[in-house]
Amino acid sequence: MGGANQQERLAVTEEAKYFLAGFIEGEDALRVNIQPHETSRFGYYVDPEFHLMQPHSGLPILKLAQEVFGTGRIFPKSGSKNCYTFTIHCRRSLREKVVPFFEKYVVPFSCKREIFYRFREILEMMNQGEHRRPEGLARIVEKAYALNPATQGKQPLQPLHEVLARILRDHTPDAPSQQPSE
């Protein structure tokens, strides 16, 4: 690569990381999507993600994020020809790259630290396999619904009680056994 091309690349300096942290602070970057899924054991699929969106002019910021994290995809946002999205879906990358970045650069200054703590807790629960048990999945779903109560006016497609009822439909933990009365 020639010298001119190297200078055109965004340098990943501490200053660039703090700039990215400030940018992330202003975004709704951490999400946990709960998707109905017919073949999923309990009817839902949990999909945590780190997500940034920018118009075409903000593409260098998305490229900086991709370079800082060393992973993720940049693609045009569906339905919008001038908007781009950067996402990281891989749970391992979220745990090993996004979480440490947030802990070092974002959380010490963030007014959204509670959102990060909930997101990190959901990732840890999934890492421990909690989503593979109905009670664990139900707790993850509750945390995901509470992740960002101010979701810019967007409401989940299904109310929480309906999602929980479907997950726990054949499972009643710690229910007393019902014996017929004599």
N, C-alpha and C positions, 0 to 999 in steps of 0.2 A: 504494500500500500504506500503510495507516495505521501510526502509531507503535507501537501495541501489537503488530501483526503483525511489524514489523521487529524488535522486541525478542525475539519468540519464535524467530526464525531463529537458528541457531547462527552466531556470528561466527567468521570464519576469521582468527584472529589467530595470531601466532607461537606463543603458548602452546597454542592449539588444535592446531596442526600438530605440536608436540612431544608433546602428549597422544596424538594419533593415531599418531605414530611409536612411542610406548611401547606402545600397544594392539596395533599391527601386530607388534611384536617378540614378543608373546606368542602370536601366531597362526601357522598354517601358511599364509601368505598368497601365496606364489609357487609356482606349479605349471606343469609342462609336461606336458600329457596327450598320450600317444601312442595314437591311435585306429586300429584296423584299418579300412581304407576300401577297398572293392572297386574303386572307380573311380579311386583315387589311383594315380599312375604306379608307385610302388614298394610299394603295398599298405598304406601308413600315412599318417595325417594328423597333423601336429604342431600342437598347440594350446596356446601359452603363455597364462597368465592370472594376473591378480591377483585374489584371492578372500578375502572376509571373510564370516563367518557369525555371526549373533546371534539370540537369542530376541527376541520382540516388544518386550520392555522395552529392548533394545539398539538398536532402530531409529534413535534419534537419532545414534548413532555411525556407522551406515552412511550416514545422510544427510550427516553431517559429511564422511565420506570422499568421497562423491559431489560435495559442494561443493568440497572441497579439490582434487580431481583434475579437476573440471569435465567429467566423463564417467563412463560406467559405468551399470550397471542394478542396481536393487534389485528383488528378486522373492521370493515365498514359496518356500522350499525344498520340492522335491517330496517328498511322503510325510510332511511335518511341518507341521501347520497353524500352529504357533506359532514357527517358525523362518524367518528371512529371510537372503538371500544378496545380497551386493554383488559384482559381478564387472566386470572390464575385460578384454575379449578382443582388442580392436583392437591389433595390434602397434605401430602408429604411436603410439597413446596410451600404450602400455606404455613405449616408448622415450622419448617426449617428455615424459611427465608422471610416470609411476611411477618410472622410473629416476632422474631428477633429485631427486625427493622422497626416495627411499631414500638417495641419495648425500649429501644435505644433512642429513636429519633422523634417519635410522635407522642407517646404516652406522657413523658415528663411535662409536656406543655399543653396537652390536649384537654379540651372541655368534653370530649367524647370518650374518655377513658373507660367509662362503664360499658359502653357498646363494645369496645375492644375486649374487655375482660369477659363479657358474655360470649363473644365470638371465640376467644381462646378456650374457654371452658367447653363450648360445643365441640371444638376440634379435639380436645383432650378426651371427651366422652366418646367420640367416634373412634379415636385411636385405641381406646380400651374396648371397643366393640359394643358399646351400649346400644347403638342403633340396631343391633341384631336381636334385641329382646324387646317385647312390646312395651314394658315399663320404661326401659331406657329410651326408646324412640319417643315415647310420650313426653318424657322430661326434656329431651332435645327439642321437640316441636314447641313445647311451652317456652323454652328459652329463646328459640328462633322467633316466635311471635312477639316476645318482649324485647328482642334485640334492638329494634329501633322503632319505638312507639310513634315517633313523629315521622312517618314515612312519606312526607310531603303529600299528604292527602290520599295516598294509595292504600286501599284496603286489601287484605288477603282475599283470594278468590273464595275461600271457604272459611266460615267461622271456626275458631279454635275448638269449640266443643264438638263440632261435627267431625273434625279431623281426629280428635282424641277418641271419639266414640268408634270410629272405624278401626283405628289402630288397636284399641282394647276390646273390640266386639266379642271375641271368644275368650277373653281373659279377664278374670276378676281377681286380682291379687288380694290375698289376705281376707277373702270373703268368708264369713262363717258358714259352715256347712248347714244346709237346709235339711232338717229331718222332719218327716211328717209328724204332726201332733196326734197323740192317741186319744 
